[in-house]
Amino acid sequence: MPTSLRITRALCAAILGSGLILGGCAPAPSVTRLPRATAAASTSNETTAAPPRLDVTGFEPEWAPAGLVDRDAEALDVVGVDGVLLTPDGAGVTPLTVALDKRRDRAHAHGLTAQLLVSNYDDRIGDFSEPIAHRMLASAARRKNVVEALAADLTKGGWDSVVIDLESLTRADRDGLTALCRELRAAVGPDVRLDIALMAATTTEDYAAWGYDLGALAGLLDHLLLMAYDQHGPWAPDDPGPIGALDWTGQALGALLEVVPPERIVLGVAGYGYRWHGPDGASEVSVAQARSIVKKAGRTAIWREDVGEWTATLPHGQVLWWSDARSLDARVRLARDYRLAGVAVWSLDLADPITPVN
């Protein structure tokens, strides 16, 4: 799943206003567009109907404490575990490990779906690798190897679901990505949950440019998970800002909903923050660390209601932004307003405890 080192190429929408607000709830942003396919169906009956139950996913990395899910199990439906990687030649995936098995077993102990995340993250460069993904996606033989390995992880490895997290792709990867999803669906059948994580974009053209055939993916997979975070981060050391502002999230959702039905969309929510150090860059912080840093500096954090996140400016110009439980509440409301399938938090080891939303 996403890391603080991912280079996001999404167009960053302008932040609404600059007023500092200390309370209240964040409404759904007015800049978002209703999907063309459903705009005409927005009747008074729909607006008064009870919102659908939200599916809640909590992601955790392989190195997180094995019992971490115990804290949040009551609020979760799915535990996503990061995971397995494409091999550098793109011809397979890394094997399951004891650490992964422990997290699968903890999810099952609570009756939760154990979802295995597969990505093109490359430890050698500390980022997602388009060349690795392309080697696999452009080759029918390599795709076959990857599909067979993932299907074995499901049938023999005890995992219930897979989420595909191939990032920093290009338009040249689109047909291969669609083929991979089609071939994986054929291999595991219609009853296995298959999802894909999407980098956030603010136009349908940007989604297409990043290798996503949204209509085809929605027809093949159970959910498209919109990673509505990393709007700002370490890749822009002189541009501190929200992790994923509500208006930017609304624009990304609006573009996605032009093609994808809302019941196929899961809204990804940040449960972490960044600390900008000026010219020296920025670093990822947990929610608890962000609060502690601000307290030790003798400063007061400000809740930005228009953004749905906290921010603080420290001595010597250091800036923090972070997304916590209150931020999640605002995005749960957004998911309900759009009648989305659910929300997914990255990640349990960095976030506040998750309380039940249903």
Secondary structure, DSSP 8 states (H G I E B T S, - for coil): ---TT-----------------SS-----TT----HHHHTT--HHHHHS-----EEEEEEETTS-TTTHHHHGGG-SEEEEEEEEB-TTSS-B----HHHHHHHHHHHHTT-EEEEEEE-EETTTTEE-HHHHHHHHT-HHHHHHHHHHHHHHHHTS---EEEEE--S--GGGHHHHHHHHHHHHHHH-TTSEEEEEEE--SSHHHHHHTT--HHHHHHHSSEEEEE---SS-TT-TT----SS-HHHHHHHHHHHHTTS-GGGEEEEEE--EEEE-GGG-EEEE-HHHHHHHHHHTT---EEETTTTEEEEE-GGG-EEEE--HHHHHHHHHHHHHHT-SEEEEE-TTTS-------
